[in-house]
Amino acid sequence: MEVRLHPHAKERAAERGATDEEVIATVREGERFPAKFGRTGFRRNFPLDGEWRGRPYRTKQIEAFAVEEDGWLVITVVVRYF
């Protein structure tokens, strides 16, 4: 399955601490759920055991919101740390 990242999604992922590879893995292997505006959400947890903005966290959760368009086009990315 082809997964492409919109420039907005690439920008948001970078500023929120996710790599393109993690976002693609989230779409390919993560939990799938319905989202607003006819989009599809994908969620996956990644072990972190590190710091983000000076605070320690064990897990990084990535949510990618996409539309089906010749494969998946990721529109935006949300990252949570816990």
N, C-alpha and C positions, 0 to 999 in steps of 0.2 A: 504494500500500500504506500502510495506517495504521500509525503507530508511536507508541506511548504509553509514557511513563516512569512507573514506579511511584515513589511518594514516596521510597522507599529509594534507588532509582537516581538520582533528582535530587539527593539529599543527597550520595551518594558521588561523583557526577560533580563537583559543586561543590567539595567538599573536596579532590578529586584533580586539579583544574585543567581539567576538560572542560566545555564548554558544552552545553546541551540540543541546539543545532543540530548540533554535532559528533557527538553520540551518534546523533542521527537519521540524519545522513549516513553514519555507520558502518554502521548497519543497512541502509540503502537501497543503498549503493554498495560496502561492504566485502567482504572475503573471509568466507565462511561456513564454519563447522566445527562438528562435534558436540561437545557439552559434557556434563558430569555431570548426573545426575538428569533426563535426557530434555530438557534445554534445548539451545538452539542458540546458539553463539557467533558474533560478528561482529567482524572486526578490520580496522582501517584506520590507515594512517600519515598524519600531517599535518605539513607543514613548520612548524617553530617558529622557529628562528634567534633565540632569545631566552633568557630566564632563567626558571627555576622554583625557587623557594626559594633564591635567591641563587647558583645555579649555571647556567652556560651549557649549552644543549642545542640541537641542530639539528632533532630530530624528536620528535614526540609521538605515541605509539601508543595508540589507544583500543581496548579490547575491551569489547563490550557483550554481556551474557548475557540471553537473552530466551526467552519461551514464546509459542507461537502461540495467540492468543486474540482473535478478531475483528481480525486483523492481528497485529502484534507488540507484546507487553508486555515492556519492558526491565525486568529484575529488579535487576541491579546492573551497575556499570561499574568497570573497572580501567584505569588510565592508567600507561604507562611512558614514561620520557624517556631519550633517548640521542642 
